[in-house]
Amino acid sequence: MFIRHSRILLIDDDEVFRRQLLARLELWGAQVQETDNIAQALVLAGQQPPDLVLGNLMLPTGEPVSLLAFFRKAYPDVPFVVTSGLNNMAGVASALRAGAIDYLTKPVQDWSTVKHRLSASLASPNCRAQQELAEFHAHMAFYRRQDMAASRLLRDLVTSGERQLGCWRLSLKHSTPWVLTQSVRLEQDVMLLAAEFDPLHPDTPMLMLLVAFLLNEPLRRFKQEQDPLLYSPARTLEYINQQLYAAGLNATVNLMLLRLSASSNMVEVANGGMAGCDWLSNCNAGPLGRALFRASPWHQPCRFPLQLQLCGSHGGRIELTARRADG
């Protein structure tokens, strides 16, 4: 585990919790410096820079800035994990947006989980990325071996028919099992994903699973106000291409992203290989899965209900209808 021999600075004025955490950290092999105030914490950090800071979110600093702000300014490369009671999750969310890498809530119910999360926090960014990639490849290997498991999961994920998202009503019909549609709500707007896959490629079930989950991380960042990636279909399409290429599946995907605006009769489009109308051809960047890929944003006036008949290069078709509540 990464905790052994790591230098950890523990700052918390809750003496009972601090003593509990100190005992656990030392049992796991960490070298711990602990204090209940910011002034001594800065002195200790100056004497021996820590590998990780654990700090009470509510600890008073005597200044109109937080404990996290102090350490992010003085030690920007040192990971900071906040500690907080369950009644201050709004503060935890603000701390994560401000640069904290993780959080622990009091009282601790599962110390093995704490050990795992602190180990992950101590790993270098490159090491964390390698761990995530190794985990992805392990899942990919499983679904390659167990094609039936991939097909069952896809059956639950890939659905057609009517959907309601906020003020939008969507109708999505598929002609083959090798097409995929996803939709996410962006405040009052909606982002639609329509993709078509090669039915003869051996990794297509795994590739479809990957695409089905790829919007989850940008959506999480959007909800936490960390990254406006989803505001731009073109940037999101480039992100999806990057993930597909990094997966090393050696397959191409025809994929289009469409953002529907609730406040105007306008759609924003980024197209990677889908066809169906002239304006899709105008912004077609070609199929995804390549090392070099640059999406072209396109804004198109439209009338609601919007009706599109999409097709890819492998014969799959998608019929899409989008209506607003006032349409």
C-alpha positions in Angstrom: 0.0 0.0 0.0 1.1 3.6 -0.6 0.6 4.6 3.0 3.6 2.8 4.4 6.5 5.2 5.0 4.5 8.2 3.6 4.7 11.5 5.5 1.2 12.6 6.5 0.3 15.9 8.2 -2.9 15.6 10.2 -4.7 18.8 11.2 -7.9 18.5 13.3 -9.2 20.1 16.4 -11.5 17.1 17.1 -9.1 15.4 19.5 -11.0 12.0 19.7 -11.1 11.7 15.9 -7.5 12.9 15.5 -6.3 10.3 18.0 -8.3 7.5 16.3 -6.9 8.5 12.8 -3.4 8.9 14.1 -3.4 5.4 15.6 -4.7 3.9 12.3 -2.2 5.8 10.2 0.7 4.7 12.3 -0.6 1.1 12.4 -0.5 1.2 8.5 3.1 2.4 8.5 2.8 6.1 7.9 5.0 8.8 9.5 2.5 11.2 11.0 2.8 14.8 12.3 -0.4 15.9 14.0 -1.7 19.2 15.3 -4.9 21.0 16.2 -4.2 24.4 14.7 -3.1 26.0 11.4 -0.1 27.9 12.7 1.7 24.8 14.0 0.7 22.9 10.8 2.5 25.4 8.7 5.6 25.2 10.9 5.5 21.4 10.7 5.1 21.4 6.9 8.0 23.8 6.6 10.2 21.5 8.6 9.3 18.4 6.6 7.1 18.7 3.6 4.3 16.1 3.7 3.3 13.6 1.1 -0.4 14.1 2.1 -2.4 16.6 4.2 -5.5 15.6 6.1 -7.3 18.7 7.3 -10.5 19.5 9.1 -12.7 21.5 6.8 -14.2 23.6 9.7 -10.9 24.4 11.4 -10.7 28.2 12.0 -7.7 29.9 10.3 -8.0 33.4 11.7 -8.1 34.6 8.1 -10.9 35.0 5.5 -9.6 31.9 3.6 -9.9 28.2 4.3 -7.3 25.8 5.5 -7.4 24.2 2.1 -6.6 27.6 0.5 -3.5 28.0 2.7 -2.1 24.7 1.7 -3.1 24.9 -2.0 -1.1 28.1 -2.2 1.9 27.0 -0.2 2.1 23.4 -1.4 0.1 23.1 -4.7 1.5 19.7 -5.6 0.7 18.0 -2.2 -2.7 16.1 -2.2 -5.2 17.4 0.3 -7.9 15.3 1.8 -10.6 17.1 3.8 -12.3 15.7 6.9 -15.8 16.8 7.8 -19.0 15.8 9.6 -21.8 14.4 7.5 -23.8 17.6 8.2 -21.4 19.7 6.0 -21.5 17.9 2.6 -22.0 21.3 0.9 -18.7 22.4 2.2 -17.1 19.2 1.1 -18.4 19.7 -2.4 -16.9 23.2 -2.4 -13.6 21.9 -1.2 -13.5 19.3 -4.0 -14.1 22.0 -6.6 -11.3 24.1 -5.0 -8.7 21.3 -5.3 -9.2 18.8 -2.5 -8.5 15.3 -3.9 -10.9 13.4 -1.6 -12.8 13.6 1.7 -13.4 11.6 4.9 -16.6 11.9 6.9 -16.9 11.6 10.7 -17.5 9.3 12.4 -15.6 6.6 10.4 -17.6 3.5 9.8 -15.2 1.5 7.7 -11.5 1.9 8.3 -10.5 -0.5 5.5 -12.2 1.9 3.0 -10.3 4.8 4.6 -7.0 3.0 4.0 -7.9 2.3 0.4 -8.9 5.9 -0.3 -5.8 7.4 1.3 -3.6 5.0 -0.6 -5.2 6.1 -3.8 -4.8 9.8 -2.8 -1.0 9.2 -2.2 -0.5 7.6 -5.6 1.0 9.9 -8.2 -1.4 11.2 -10.9 0.5 9.0 -13.4 0.2 6.0 -11.2 -3.6 6.6 -10.6 -4.1 6.8 -14.4 -2.2 3.5 -14.8 -4.4 1.9 -12.1 -7.6 3.1 -13.8 -6.3 1.9 -17.2 -5.4 -1.5 -15.7 -8.9 -1.8 -14.2 -10.4 -0.9 -17.5 -8.4 -3.5 -19.4 -9.4 -6.1 -16.8 -13.1 -5.3 -17.4 -12.5 -5.4 -21.1 -10.8 -8.8 -20.9 -13.7 -10.2 -19.0 -16.3 -9.0 -21.5 -14.2 -10.3 -24.4 -14.2 -13.7 -22.7 -17.8 -13.5 -21.6 -19.6 -12.3 -24.7 -23.0 -13.3 -23.2 -22.4 -11.0 -20.2 -21.6 -8.1 -22.5 -24.8 -8.8 -24.5 -27.0 -8.9 -21.4 -25.5 -5.7 -20.1 -26.1 -4.0 -23.4 -29.7 -5.2 -23.5 -30.3 -3.3 -20.3 -28.4 -0.2 -21.5 -29.4 0.1 -25.1 -33.1 0.8 -25.2 -35.4 2.4 -27.8 -38.8 4.0 -27.5 -40.0 7.1 -25.6 -38.0 9.0 -23.0 -38.8 12.0 -20.9 -35.9 14.3 -19.9 -37.1 17.5 -18.1 -39.1 19.5 -20.6 -38.0 17.2 -23.5 -39.8 14.2 -24.9 -37.6 11.9 -27.1 -38.5 9.1 -29.4 -35.7 6.8 -30.5 -36.0 3.8 -32.8 -33.2 1.5 -33.8 -33.1 -0.7 -36.9 -30.3 -3.1 -35.6 -28.8 -4.1 -32.3 -25.5 -2.5 -33.4 -26.6 1.1 -32.9 -26.7 3.1 -29.6 -28.4 6.2 -28.4 -27.7 8.0 -25.1 -29.2 11.2 -23.7 -28.2 13.4 -20.7 -29.9 16.5 -19.3 -27.9 19.7 -19.1 -30.0 22.0 -17.0 -32.8 22.8 -19.4 -31.0 21.6 -22.5 -30.4 18.0 -23.7 -27.3 16.3 -25.2 -28.0 13.3 -27.5 -25.5 10.7 -28.6 -26.2 8.5 -31.6 -23.7 5.9 -32.6 -23.4 3.0 -35.1 -20.9 0.1 -34.8 -19.4 -2.6 -37.1 -21.4 -5.8 -36.5 -18.5 -7.9 -37.8 -15.8 -6.6 -35.5 -15.1 -9.0 -32.6 -14.8 -6.2 -30.0 -18.1 -4.5 -30.9 -20.0 -5.5 -27.7 -17.1 -4.2 -25.6 -16.9 -1.1 -27.7 -20.6 -0.4 -27.3 -20.3 -0.8 -23.5 -17.5 1.7 -23.4 -19.4 4.3 -25.4 -22.5 3.7 -23.3 -20.6 4.8 -20.2 -18.3 7.5 -21.7 -20.7 10.4 -20.9 -20.8 9.6 -17.2 -17.5 11.3 -16.3 -18.2 14.6 -18.2 -21.7 14.6 -16.7 -20.3 14.2 -13.2 -17.9 17.1 -13.8 -20.7 19.2 -15.3 -22.9 18.7 -12.2 -20.0 19.6 -9.9 -19.2 22.7 -12.0 -15.6 21.4 -12.6 -15.5 21.3 -16.4 -17.8 22.8 -19.0 -16.9 20.0 -21.5 -20.5 19.1 -22.1 -21.4 22.6 -23.2 -19.5 21.9 -26.4 -20.5 18.9 -28.5 -17.3 19.3 -30.6 -15.0 19.1 -27.5 -17.1 16.2 -26.1 -16.7 14.3 -29.4 -13.0 14.8 -29.3 -12.9 13.5 -25.7 -14.9 10.4 -26.7 -12.5 9.8 -29.7 -9.5 10.1 -27.3 -11.0 7.5 -25.0 -11.8 5.1 -27.8 -8.3 5.5 -29.3 -6.7 5.0 -25.9 -8.7 1.8 -25.3 -6.7 0.2 -28.2 -9.7 -1.7 -29.6 -8.6 -0.9 -33.2 -12.2 -0.2 -34.4 -14.0 2.8 -35.8 -17.3 4.2 -34.6 -19.8 6.5 -36.4 -21.0 8.9 -33.7 -22.9 12.1 -33.6 -23.6 14.5 -30.7 -26.5 16.9 -30.8 -27.3 19.6 -28.2 -30.9 20.7 -28.1 -31.5 24.2 -26.8 -34.6 24.8 -24.7 -34.4 28.6 -25.2 -34.1 28.8 -29.0 -34.9 26.9 -32.2 -31.3 26.0 -32.6 -29.2 22.8 -32.4 -25.5 22.5 -32.0 -23.9 19.4 -33.7 -20.6 17.6 -33.8 -20.6 14.7 -36.3 -18.1 11.8 -36.6 -19.3 9.7 -39.4 -23.2 9.8 -39.3 -25.3 10.8 -42.3 -28.9 11.8 -42.8 -29.1 15.4 -44.0 -27.0 18.0 -45.7 -26.0 19.9 -42.6 -24.7 16.7 -41.0 -22.4 16.3 -44.0 -21.2 19.9 -43.6 -19.6 19.1 -40.2 -18.7 15.4 -40.7 -15.2 14.8 -39.3 -15.2 11.1 -40.2 -15.5 8.1 -37.9 -14.0 8.0 -34.4 -11.1 5.8 -33.2 -8.2 7.6 -34.8 -5.1 9.2 -33.3 -5.7 12.5 -35.0 -9.3 13.8 -34.9 -10.6 17.3 -34.9 -14.4 17.9 -34.6 -16.1 20.8 -36.3 -18.8 22.5 -34.4 -22.0 23.4 -36.3 -25.0 25.4 -35.3 -28.2 24.7 -37.2 -31.6 26.4 -37.0 -34.5 23.9 -36.7 -38.1 23.6 -35.9 -39.6 21.4 -33.2 -40.5 18.7 -33.2 -37.1 17.9 -34.7 -37.1 14.7 -36.7 -33.9 13.0 -38.0 -33.3 9.8 -39.8 -29.6 8.9 -39.2 -27.4 6.2 -40.7 -23.9 5.0 -40.6 -21.5 3.2 -42.9 -22.5 -0.3 -41.7 -26.3 -0.1 -42.5 -27.6 0.8 -39.1 -30.4 3.4 -38.9 -31.7 5.5 -36.1 -35.0 7.5 -36.2 -35.0 10.4 -33.7 -37.8 12.7 -32.7 -37.4 15.5 -30.1 -40.2 17.6 -28.8 -40.2 20.4 -26.2 -43.0 20.7 -23.7 -44.3 23.7 -25.6 -43.8 22.0 -29.0 
